[in-house]
Amino acid sequence: AEFAQNSAVKAGGGVYMIFQDESSADAEILDITLKDNSAGSGGGLYLQTQNGGNINLKGTQIDFNTSTNMSNGHGGGVYIINNSTDKILTEKINNVNFENNSSAYQGGAIYINDKAKSDLTFSENTINENTAGSAGGGISIAGDGGKISFNNNTISNNSAAVSGGGAICTNSGTTPMVLNFIGDTVIDNKSGSEGGGLRLSGGSGELNAVIQDADISGNIA
């Protein structure tokens, strides 16, 4: 299926998904194309849950999508938010191509905000030529502790006006977060101030980061 050249004033130009009240997310998004869509936030895809759940995003092409809101226009390609502070959202994002997406604020390709502990696996994706008006040219992720694993991704040629040209990851809570980068390629990204390739921050909590067998080169801040 292809979702192309759609627009929304507020959120989810291509696809808008919301799990409200007592329901938790249970979403599989497989082998689709999101192209040339626009919205205030989540130009290609916007997904919100109030009670955690499970998301599997796999084998998808996400290109030339735009978020336009200058104050909170996150996620040019994809915007995911878990509004629960105690129910975990398990996210698996595998074999997805994010290319030429742009965000007015954070997360040119993808923006994720987990208000509970993070449980994110991000594997074998390509994040290339995305831009953000503030932070996270390719990827912007915030969570309240938990674990985030990056495995064998290519993050290249992305740019952010302020920080985290390739990716920005922040522990916004007070419980420890484990962050692993294993076998990733982070090359030729740039930011206007901090973290040309990666910007990793403990925020108000502890951040335990492991970077192993990674190629991080040619990035500029």
SVG drawing of the C-alpha trace seen along z (x, -y; Angstrom):
<svg xmlns="http://www.w3.org/2000/svg" viewBox="-11 -28 47 34">
<polyline fill="none" stroke="black" stroke-width="0.4" points="0.0,0.0 1.2,-3.5 0.1,-6.7 1.3,-9.6 0.7,-13.4 -1.7,-13.6 -1.8,-16.4 -3.3,-17.3 -3.3,-20.5 -2.5,-19.0 -1.0,-15.5 -0.6,-12.4 -0.5,-13.6 -0.3,-10.0 -1.6,-7.9 -3.1,-8.9 -3.4,-6.2 -4.6,-6.9 -5.3,-4.3 -7.4,-6.1 -8.7,-5.5 -8.1,-2.0 -6.9,-0.4 -3.2,0.2 -1.5,0.0 -1.3,3.2 -0.1,2.1 1.8,3.8 2.8,1.6 4.4,3.7 5.7,3.2 4.0,-0.1 5.2,-3.4 4.7,-6.8 5.8,-9.5 5.4,-13.2 2.9,-13.7 2.8,-16.7 1.3,-17.6 1.9,-19.8 3.5,-16.8 4.1,-13.3 4.2,-14.2 4.0,-10.5 2.7,-8.7 1.4,-9.8 0.8,-7.2 -0.3,-7.9 -1.2,-5.6 -2.4,-6.3 -1.6,-2.9 1.6,-1.5 1.4,1.6 3.3,3.0 4.3,1.5 6.1,3.3 7.2,1.1 9.0,3.2 9.9,3.2 8.6,-0.3 9.7,-3.2 9.3,-6.6 10.4,-9.4 9.9,-13.2 7.5,-13.7 7.3,-16.9 6.2,-18.2 5.5,-21.9 4.6,-23.2 7.5,-25.5 6.9,-25.1 6.3,-21.4 6.5,-20.0 8.2,-16.8 8.7,-13.7 8.9,-14.6 8.5,-11.0 7.1,-9.4 5.9,-10.6 5.3,-8.1 4.2,-9.0 3.3,-6.9 1.5,-9.1 1.4,-6.5 3.9,-7.0 3.7,-3.4 2.7,-1.2 5.6,-0.4 5.3,-0.7 7.4,2.0 8.7,0.7 10.4,2.7 11.5,0.7 13.3,2.9 14.4,2.7 12.8,-0.7 14.2,-3.3 13.8,-6.9 15.1,-9.3 14.6,-13.0 12.2,-13.8 12.2,-17.1 10.9,-18.4 10.4,-22.0 11.5,-21.1 12.8,-17.7 13.3,-14.3 13.7,-14.8 13.0,-11.1 11.5,-9.9 10.5,-11.3 9.7,-9.1 8.6,-10.2 8.2,-7.5 6.8,-8.9 7.2,-5.5 10.4,-3.4 11.7,-2.9 11.7,0.5 12.9,-0.2 14.8,1.9 15.9,0.1 17.6,2.5 19.0,2.6 17.3,-0.7 18.6,-3.4 18.3,-7.0 19.6,-9.2 19.4,-12.9 16.8,-14.0 16.7,-17.4 15.4,-19.0 15.0,-22.7 16.2,-22.0 17.5,-18.6 17.8,-15.1 18.3,-15.5 17.7,-11.8 16.3,-10.6 15.1,-12.2 14.2,-9.9 13.3,-10.7 12.3,-8.2 12.0,-7.8 14.7,-5.2 14.5,-1.7 16.5,-0.3 17.1,-1.5 19.1,0.7 20.5,-0.3 21.8,2.5 23.4,2.4 21.7,-0.8 23.1,-3.3 22.6,-7.0 24.1,-9.3 24.0,-12.7 21.4,-14.0 21.5,-17.5 20.1,-19.4 20.2,-23.2 21.1,-22.9 22.1,-19.5 22.3,-15.8 22.9,-15.8 22.4,-12.1 20.5,-11.3 19.7,-12.7 18.8,-10.4 17.8,-11.8 16.8,-10.2 14.2,-12.6 13.3,-10.8 15.0,-9.9 15.5,-6.1 18.5,-4.7 18.5,-4.2 20.6,-1.7 21.5,-2.8 23.4,-0.4 24.8,-1.2 26.1,2.0 27.5,2.3 26.0,-1.0 27.4,-3.3 27.0,-7.0 28.7,-9.1 28.7,-12.5 26.0,-14.1 26.1,-17.6 24.6,-19.9 24.8,-23.6 26.2,-23.3 26.4,-19.9 26.8,-16.3 27.4,-16.2 26.8,-12.5 25.2,-11.7 24.1,-13.6 23.5,-11.5 22.2,-13.0 21.3,-11.8 18.9,-14.6 17.7,-14.4 18.6,-10.7 21.5,-8.3 22.4,-7.2 24.5,-4.1 25.7,-4.0 27.6,-1.3 29.1,-2.0 30.6,1.1 31.8,2.1 30.5,-1.2 31.8,-3.5 31.3,-7.1 33.1,-9.4 33.0,-12.5 30.4,-14.1 30.5,-17.9 29.3,-20.2"/>
</svg>
